[in-house]
Amino acid sequence: MLAAEARSALGARATYRQLVDLIARGRAPADDTLLTRLIQLRERVPEAVRIACARGLALVDAPLALVTLFATDTAEVAAATLRAVRLDAAEWETLLPRLGPVGRSVVRQRRDLPPSVERALDSFGGSDLRLSYTPASAPVPIAGPGVRFDIADLVERIGAHQRKGGDPIRPLASFQFETDAAGVIRWLDAAPRGAVIGLTLDPRAGIWAGAAVDGVASGAFRKRAPFAGARLRVPGESAIAGEWRIAGVPMFDQATGGFTGMRGEARRPRADERAERGVERDRAAGAEGLRRLVHELRTPTSAIAGFSELIEQQLLGPVAPTYRERAGDIRRRVSDLIGAIEDLDLAARIDGHALERRDGVTPACALLEQIADDLAPLAALRGAALALPAVRDAAWSVNPHDAERLIARLLSTALSAAAPGEQLSMALVGGVGTLALALVPPAALAHRDEASLYALDDEDASRDEGAPLLGVGFAFRLVRNLAAEMGGRFVIAPALLTLLLPAVEDDASGHATGGAT
């Protein structure tokens, strides 16, 4: 491996990937010779490749020396490493002093660290959180032509000032607010106001980022009734960010009696009202365990599929028809199992906040036609059909690969429950910043509400050939979670399934391409 061709850009990337994989899996020692070789190759390997290798460390128990190499790379590579790598408490405590403030800030976001590691992080104190300055008498280094500005130097100077003084950000304990008649918060008596102004008590107006409040506040707003003990989540890292408990009362115009909004107050939840930290730890641990299981299942399952195809196609020599038929049946069943494994992996990535998101534009009608062609064998098996919407110039503002795997799962799940002769109709409905795919579900699912559909797991799912291996409920929950990750929403209504996704805007007014079909 050390003698492998690495003079070309392609050779350097291949050698780097192979060395990282061998060391991470324990098939090569993490000694000075190999680590030095990785350092030499690092400057010739694109950062995107190094980030991909760093994410791969989450699937193995990589040695500390290799983790340290990635954690001391650029900020992006270090962040990808530290978000998911698995280390024991002693290794974390050895690694933390070698990280800069940026690296330790990434580690602080994890919810699966042992208590001793959290205490070690706390020992760095406010030195990781304050700004620095360079005295006037000290020369300020200036990057000349061809010299890469190292952000780590700036971070170290920031850390130097933190040790000299300054106050850390102190979270607010309470604030008061008022909304307009639409439920949007327009005034509050605390700062920073920008983090709260614009949040809404009506979840129907916030379909992209998710509702900022729970059902207690939104239900009271719709009924124009007082409420207390509701939950509010403020995004960001400011002093006002985080979880709140809110109470409010409706306001009415004294002259006309018309509803004008809500007036309320917010406070931080008490210790006995918060369980998020434990829940997040459990979810992260469960998601990581599921990802490891999926990784262990994928390789032997793919091997079985490959060997059964070799037998079915007689690529290794003549095979009796009985064995070929049996091999074909095995290949089809294993293909379904591989699809289920991929769905499990996708669900684990979503639950563990490890799903990779990419930007892009997806023409809606072209994608629907492609998916309909891919699902033609399933449609023939069920004796049903997909009725595509009329062709329109409409597009989703999401990556084509992400959109394909989301919509294909929705349509295949609905099609698998269709009865012979059924035709599932679709329509594209444009809105302000949205493009919705409305699907009429098959009769077997049409009269079920949201709760019962999500509860349709494998023991209740159809046993017919073509049904989702993990059940209709799992498939719909996966669609719901994947849509939320893509900035959209999956809505189940009586006799209608609606998938809302961000749309490509075609003018300065923000109106999305496409309209009702």
N, C-alpha and C positions, 0 to 999 in steps of 0.2 A: 504493500500500500504506500509506503514511503517513497518507493521508486516509480509510482504511477505517474503517467503523463499529466502535468498540471501547468504546462506553459501556456496553453490556450485558455480562453475564458471559460469555455465549456468544460475542459479538463479540470480546471481549478474548482469549479462548482461541484462537479461530480466527486472529486477527491475529498473535498470538504464535507459533503453530505455523508459519504461512506465512512470517513473517519469518525464523525460525530455519532453515527448510528452504531458503529462497532464499540466505541468507548461507552456510550450510553447503555448498551445492552450487556456490558461486561465481557464482550468477546475480544477486547483489546485493553491493555492497561492504561490508566490515566496517568502515564509517567511524563517526565519532562520532555522526552523526545517527541511524543505525539502531540502534546499540548503546544510545544514550540512550533511544530509543523502547522497546527491549526491557526496559530497567531500569524504565521507567515502568509497563510492563504487568505486570512480574513480581509485584508485590504483589497484583494482581487475578487472577492465574492460579493455580489450585490446585497444590500441590506435586506431586501425582501426575502432572499434565500436564507439569510441568517435568522430572520424572524420566523420563517417557517420551520427551520431546524429547532429554534428555541421552543416553539409551541409543541413540537414533537417530544420534548423532554417530559411533558406532562403524562405521557403514556408509559414511561419506564421509571425505574429507580436509578437515576443517573448519579454517578459519583460526584462528590462535592467539588473536586477540582474542575470538572467539566462545567458544572453549574456556575462556579465562580468565574470561569472564562467568559461565559455568556452574560453573567450579571455585571461584568465590568466592560462590556461592549458599549455601543451607543445607547442613548436613553430608550429608544424604541425597542431595540433588541433586549435590553435588560428588563424592560417592563413586560414584554411577552414571556420572558423566562420566569420572572418572579410571581406572575399572576397565577401560575398553575403548577410549578415544580413541586415535587414531593421530597421533603427532607425531615429528618427527625429533629428533636429539640436541640441536641448538641450541635448538629450541623448548622442549624439556623443561627445559633449563638456564635458560632465560628464565622459565619458568613456576614452577619450584620455589620461588624466594624469595617469590613472591606467595601461596603456599599456607601455611596454618597447619599445626601439627603433625598435626592430624587428616587433612588432605589428603595430607600427605607419608606418613603411615602407610598410606593406601590405595595410594599409588604403590609403596611398598616391597613390597606383596604381588604385584606384577606380576613375571612371569618372562621378559618379552620386551624389557627395557630395554637399551639399549647400555651397554657398560662405563663410558663417560664419565658417563652419567646416574647409574649406581649409585655412582660415586665422588662425584658431587655430592651425592647423598643422604647418603652417609657423612660428608660434611663438616659436616652439621648435628649429627652426634654424638649424645651422650646428651641433648641439649637437647630432643629430641622424646619422651623416655621417662620423665621424672621428675615427681614431684608438686610442687606449689608451695604457698605460704601467703601470707597477707597480714599484715604486721606489725601489732601491736596499736595502734601510734600512727597507722596509716593508716586513714582512714575507709573503711568497707566499703559499697559502693554497694548500695542496696536498691531492688528494682524495685517501683515503686508501682503502683496500679491502672491497668490499660490499657497498661502498659509491658511489652513482650516481653523476656523474659530471653534474652540473647544468649550462647549457649554458647561462642562464639568468645572472649568476654572471659575466661571461666573457663579455656579452653585456653591463652590467652596468659599468664595468671597461673601456670598449671602450668609453662609453658615458662620463666618467669622464675626459678622455683626450681630448675629443672634446671640452669641456668647457674651457680647458686650452689653446687651440690654434690649429693651423693647417689650411691648406687651403682646401676648398671643391673642388670636381672635377669641372673643368670649361670646358664646352663643346667647341669643336673647332668651328670656324666660317667658315673656308674654307679649301680646300686642292686641289692639282692637282693629276692626275692619268694617267696611260697608261694601255692599254690592249694589249693582243696578238691577233693574227689573228683569234682566236676562240672566241674572245670577253671577255675573262677572265681577270680581273684586276690583273696585275703582279707587278705594281710599283705605289707608291704614296709618297708624300713628307711630310706626317704627321704620327703621332703615336697616338694610337696603330695600327700598320699596319695589324696585324692578323685579325682584325675585318672586313677589307675590301678586303684584298688579297684573291682571289678565287671567289669573287662575279662576276657575268657575266652579260653582256649586251644582251645575247641571252637567252630568256626564255626557249628555247627547251633544254638547257643543265642544267636547274635547276628545274626539275619537282617535286622534293620532298619538298623542303622548299618553293616553290613558287618563281615567278620571283622577283628579287631584284629591277628591274626597270619597268617602264610602257611602253606602246606601242610606245611612241615617240622615246625613245632611242633604243629599240629593232628593230623598223622599220627602223630607220636610219642606224643601224649597218648592217642589211641585205642588204640595198641599197648602203652601203659604202658612205653615205652622211653625211654632218654636221647636227648637231641638237642643240637645246637650250631649256631650260625650262622643261626638262624631270625630272621625279621623281626618286629618289634612296632611298631605305630604308636599313639602316644598323642595323642588329639585335644586341642585347646585351645592357649593361648598361655602356659602356665605354664613354670616352669623345667624341668619334667619332660616337657613336650610334645615331640613330634617323632618321629623315626625312631630305633629301637634295634636292636641285634643281641642275641639272647638265647640262653642255653643252660640246660638243666635236666635233672634226674634224677627218676625216680619215687620216691615214699615209700610204704612199706607198714607196716601195723600189726604190731608184733613178736609180739603175742599171737595174732592171728587170721590174719595174712598178707594181710589185705584192703588194697586200694589206698586210700590216704588223700589223694593229691594229688601235686603236683609242686613241687620246690624248685629255684630257679634264680637266675641273675644276668643283668643287662642292662648293656650298654655302648653307647656311641655308635659308629656305623659309621665306619670309617676313610675317608679321602678316596678311596682306590681302590675302595671298596665302594659308592660313591654315584654314581648317574647321574641322579637325579631332576631336578636343575636343568636339565640339557641336554634331557632328555626333555620336561619341562614346556614349555620354550621352543619345542621343535619342534612339540609338540602345539598350543600356543597359536597359533603362526604358521600351522600347517596349517589349524586350525579357522577362523581369521580369513580366510585365503585362500579357503576353501570358502564361507564366508558371503558374501564379495564376489562370487564366481562365481554363487552362487544368486541374489543380488540382481540381477545383470546378466541372468540367464536368465528371471527371473520376468516381467518386463514384456513382452518380445516374445512369450513363450509365451502369456500371457494375451490379448494382442492377436490372435494367430492364432486362439485359441479363440473370441474374440468375433466376429471377421469370419466364421469358418466357420459360426457359429450364425446370423448375419444372412443368409447365403446359404441355409442349410438351411431357415430359416423364411420365406424370401422377404420379409424386412422391407424390402429395398431395391428390390423389384420382382420380376416373374415370372422364374423360373429354370427351365431345362430339367431334367427329372427326373434325367438323368445327372449333371449338376453338383450337384444337391441331394444325391444319394446320395454323391457324392465328398466334398462338404462335411461330410456327417454322419460319414463315416468319418474324416476329418481331425479333426473335433471330438472324437470318441471317443478317438482316439490321443493328441491333445494333452491331453485330460483325464487320461489315464494319465501323461503326461509331467509335468503340473502336480503330480499326486500324488507322483511321484518327486522332484520339486524340493522339495516341502514336506518330504518325508522327509529329504532331504539337509540342508535348513536346520535341521531338528530335530536331526539327528545332529551338525551343526556347533555348534549352541548347547550341546548336552550336553557335547561334547568341549572347548569353550571356556569352560565354567562360566558360560554366559550365559543359561541357561534360566530363565524366570520361573516361580516357584511361587506358587500361591495355595491358601488353605485352603478347605475346604468339606466337604459331606456328599453322598454319591451313593448313592441306593437301588439295590441291586445288580440285582434282578429287572427293575425298570423300565428300567434302562440296557441290560440284555441284550436285552429285547424291542425297544427302539429300534434297537439295532445290527443285530439280526436282520432287522428291516424294511428297514433301509438296504442290507443285503447280499442281499436277496431276488433282485435281478437277477443277481448273481454266482452265487448258489445255483442259479437256473434255468439259467444258462449252463453250469454244471458238471454239472447233473443230480443235485445232492447236496442235503443239508438239514442245518440246525442244530437239534439237540434241546435246547430250553431246560430248565433245571432247574425243579423244582417251586417255586411262588411261596412266598417266605418273607419275613419282616420282618427283612431283613439289609441293612446299608449299609456302604460304605467311607468311611473318614475322609480322603477326598481330594476335590479340586475336580472337579465333574462334567465339565468340558471336558477336564481332564487324563486322567481315567479313560476318557472316551469315545475319545480318540485312541489311548490305550494298548491298550484291549481290542479296538477295531475293527481295529487293525493285526494283533493276534494272530489273531483269528477270520478275517479276510479272507485272511491268509497260509495258514492251515490249510485253509480252504474252497477256495482256488485250486488246491490239490494233491489235492483229493478226486476220486474216480472216480465215474462215473454210478451212481446208486443208493446211494451211501454216506450214512450218517447220522452226524454228529459229535455225540457226547453230551457234555453238560456237567454239572457238579455244583458246588454251593457248600458249602464245608467250613469251619466256624467253629472258631476256636482262641482261645487267650489273647491278646487284642489283635490278632488276625489274622482275615481272611476270605479264603479261598483259592478261586480259580476253577480247577477241575480240568477239563481238556479231553482227550478221547480223540482223538489225531491221526488223520489219514487213513492208510490202509494204506501209501501211498507213503512216509510219513515215520515210521511206527510203529517200525520196526526199526533206525533210525539212532540212534547215540549223540549226546551233546551236541557233541563235537568235529566230527563229520561234518555235523551240521545247521548249525552255525555256518559251516562251510566251503562250504555250498551257495550259491555266488555265481552271477552271471548266466550264466556259461558252462555251469554244470551244472543250472540251473533249468529247469523245464518251459517249453517253447516254446508251449504251448497258450494260447489267448486267456483272459485273466483272471489269468494268472500275474503275480507282482510284477515290475515292470519292472527293479528293481535286484537281484532274486534273493531266494530264500527265506532264504539265510544272512544277507544284509543286514537283512531284515525282522526275523528273530529276534534278531539282535544289537541292533537298535534297540529292540525290546521289552525285552530284558534291561537295557540302559542306561537307558531311560526308567523302567522299574520301580524301578531303584536310585535314580534322582533323586527318585522319589515316596515313598521310604522303604520300598520293597517288595523283592521278589525274584522272579526267573523261574527255575524249576527244570525241567530236562529229564530225565525218567526214561524207562526202557523203556515204551513204549506209553502214556505219560501226560505231558501238559504242564501244569504248575501255575504259576499266577500268584498270588503271595501279596502282599496289600496290607494296610495298617493298617485296622482295623475300628472302627466307632463302638462305644464301650463303653456298655453299658446299665445298669450298676450299679456300686456302689462297689468291688466286688471285682475289677473290671477285666475281667470276662468279656465277650467281644464278642457282638454280636447275631448271630443265625443259628447254625445247626448243620449237621451233616452231612445231606446230602440223599440 
